[in-house]
Amino acid sequence: QVQLVESGGGLVRVGDSLRLSCAATGRASINLAMGWFRQAPGKEREFVAAISGGGTGTYYADSVKGRFTISRATARNTVYLQMNNLKPEDTAVYYCGAGPRAADRASWKNWGQGTQVTVSS
């Protein structure tokens, strides 16, 4: 069993920065790939960023490349998403996910409850 708990969402202005955190707990959570998806109102959930279990491989959606950075503190089994230069289109509920491989996100079955990020103009 894997539990994922997100934190760090909030209301910010265009151009601001925000850092999301996701802590994974449970015996099965060790060395899982982890990452972030988001869902805006009326839209489907979309991939944002992912990182491999060892932290050496990262993946990003084109829409966030150069603005968002994913990292992990392996000892804490925690993943971070540093979001810079936020735009109104980044407004969404951000979900933390985890699975065996960062490149195979369609197979992920572990999800957090989500944290709201709102970017006001």
PEZIVEN-V876554 format. One record per backbone hydrogen bond with DSSP energy under -1.0 kcal/mol. NH is the residue of the N-H (numbers start at 0). CO is the residue of the C=O. Records with the same first field share a line. If there is no record, write none. Layout:
NH = CO ; CO
//
This chain:
2 = 24
4 = 22
6 = 20
11 = 117
13 = 119
14 = 85
15 = 12
17 = 82
19 = 80
20 = 6
21 = 78
22 = 4
23 = 76
24 = 2
28 = 25
31 = 28
32 = 98
33 = 50
34 = 96
35 = 48
36 = 94
37 = 45
38 = 92
42 = 39
45 = 37
47 = 35
48 = 35
49 = 58
50 = 33
51 = 56
58 = 49
60 = 47
63 = 60
64 = 60
66 = 63
67 = 63
68 = 81
70 = 79
72 = 77
75 = 72
76 = 73
77 = 72
78 = 21
79 = 70
80 = 19
81 = 68
82 = 17
83 = 66
85 = 15
89 = 86
90 = 87
91 = 116
92 = 38
93 = 114
94 = 36
96 = 34
97 = 109
98 = 32
106 = 103
107 = 104
109 = 97
111 = 95
114 = 93
116 = 91
117 = 9
119 = 11
//
